[in-house]
Amino acid sequence: MSNQSQQIAIRWFEAFNTKNLENLLALYDDEAQHYSPKLKIHQPETKGLITGKEALRAWWQDAFDKLPTLHYKVTSLTANTDRVFMEYIRQVKNEEDILVAEVLEIKEEKIISSRVYHG
């Protein structure tokens, strides 16, 4: 397991769960891409894919504003030098938990791509 990639994933969860948008965005390359089935639902024009830090900022700020109790509980991290496979439980008060897998692709210590899968 790549300790560096795993540390990026750990910092990702810390930033997300504390709603620290600047720390979260700092982990990403300026032109990073993010795919999520939730994006496809809430922003159909994106077909689920956004590119760049400003699009990521808007997406996550909206989620933090609408879901103040949103929390990710890590169940598994598997890392190598250029990829981290993360499994977690999406928890929101008064909603059913959702099992999630997400893959982070990493290049030069920055996330260049993330892809979300819901169980």
Secondary structure, DSSP 4 states (H G I P E B T S, - for coil): --HHHHHHHHHHHHHHHTT-HHHHHHTEEEEEEEE-HHHHHH-GGGTTEEESHHHHHHHHHHHHHH-TT-EEEEEEEEE-SSEEEEEEEEE-TTS--EEEEEEEEEETTEEEEEEEEE-
